[in-house]
Amino acid sequence: MNKILSMKNINIYSDGHNHFVVHNTLKKFNDGHTHIDNFNTAKYIAYLSLYKKIPKRRHLSAYLIDSIIRLSIDSNYIDEMKKLKMEVLSKKNKRVT
């Protein structure tokens, strides 16, 4: 994998076939990386986790929210993202029933 973008302490790597790994270098690789299949999405979640932003449109999948949680090092931000994940899962369950 080749590093294609570095944003402060987050690196984005590509295998050249539309597969990206986003890694927070302040965390151990196993604890602080995620796999994404779209470069713009990889940049977006890196931005959200770096600047502790809660997305205005709340249409992120549970997977992407988990990815942001894995990348973040801020416990308050992680708690906010976990709340968002619960909202997303709750809405999904309401649609299914």
C-alpha positions as CSV (number, residue, x, y, z in Angstrom):
1,M,0.0,0.0,0.0
2,N,1.2,3.5,-0.8
3,K,0.5,6.5,1.3
4,I,-1.5,9.0,-0.8
5,L,-2.6,11.6,1.8
6,S,-1.5,12.8,5.2
7,M,-3.7,15.0,7.3
8,K,-1.9,15.8,10.6
9,N,-1.7,12.4,12.4
10,I,-4.0,10.5,9.9
11,N,-2.7,8.8,6.8
12,I,-4.6,7.4,3.9
13,Y,-3.1,4.5,2.0
14,S,-4.2,3.0,-1.3
15,D,-3.6,-0.3,-3.0
16,G,-4.3,1.3,-6.4
17,H,-7.6,-0.5,-6.9
18,N,-10.1,1.7,-5.1
19,H,-9.3,0.3,-1.7
20,F,-8.1,2.6,1.0
21,V,-6.9,2.3,4.6
22,V,-7.2,5.2,6.9
23,H,-4.9,5.1,9.9
24,N,-4.4,7.4,13.0
25,T,-0.7,7.2,13.6
26,L,-1.3,8.1,17.3
27,K,-2.9,4.7,17.8
28,K,-1.6,1.2,17.3
29,F,-2.5,0.1,13.7
30,N,-4.9,-2.7,14.8
31,D,-6.8,-0.2,17.1
32,G,-6.7,2.9,14.9
33,H,-7.4,2.0,11.3
34,T,-10.3,1.3,9.0
35,H,-10.9,0.1,5.4
36,I,-12.9,2.3,3.0
37,D,-13.7,1.7,-0.7
38,N,-14.0,5.4,-1.8
39,F,-11.3,8.0,-1.6
40,N,-13.7,10.9,-0.9
41,T,-15.3,9.0,1.9
42,A,-11.8,8.2,3.4
43,K,-11.0,11.9,3.3
44,Y,-14.3,12.8,4.9
45,I,-14.1,10.4,7.8
46,A,-10.5,11.5,8.4
47,Y,-11.6,15.1,8.5
48,L,-14.5,14.4,10.8
49,S,-12.3,12.5,13.3
50,L,-9.5,15.0,13.2
51,Y,-11.6,18.1,13.8
52,K,-14.2,16.3,16.0
53,K,-17.1,17.2,13.8
54,I,-20.5,15.7,14.0
55,P,-21.9,15.3,10.5
56,K,-24.7,17.7,9.7
57,R,-26.5,15.1,7.6
58,R,-27.1,12.2,9.8
59,H,-27.0,9.6,7.0
60,L,-23.8,7.9,7.8
61,S,-23.9,4.2,8.0
62,A,-23.1,2.4,11.3
63,Y,-19.9,1.2,9.6
64,L,-18.7,4.7,8.9
65,I,-19.5,5.8,12.4
66,D,-17.5,2.9,13.8
67,S,-14.7,3.9,11.5
68,I,-14.7,7.4,12.8
69,I,-14.7,6.0,16.4
70,R,-11.7,3.8,15.6
71,L,-9.8,6.8,14.2
72,S,-10.5,9.2,17.0
73,I,-8.5,9.7,20.2
74,D,-10.9,12.1,21.9
75,S,-13.1,10.3,24.4
76,N,-15.8,13.0,24.4
77,Y,-16.0,12.9,20.6
78,I,-16.1,9.1,20.7
79,D,-19.1,9.3,23.1
80,E,-20.9,11.7,20.8
81,M,-20.3,9.4,17.8
82,K,-21.6,6.4,19.8
83,K,-24.8,8.3,20.5
84,L,-25.1,9.1,16.8
85,K,-24.6,5.4,16.0
86,M,-27.4,4.5,18.4
87,E,-29.7,7.1,16.6
88,V,-28.8,5.6,13.2
89,L,-29.5,2.0,14.4
90,S,-32.7,3.1,16.1
91,K,-34.0,4.7,12.9
92,K,-33.0,1.6,10.9
93,N,-34.8,-0.7,13.3
94,K,-38.0,1.5,13.1
95,R,-38.0,1.2,9.3
96,V,-37.6,-2.6,9.5
97,T,-40.5,-3.2,11.9
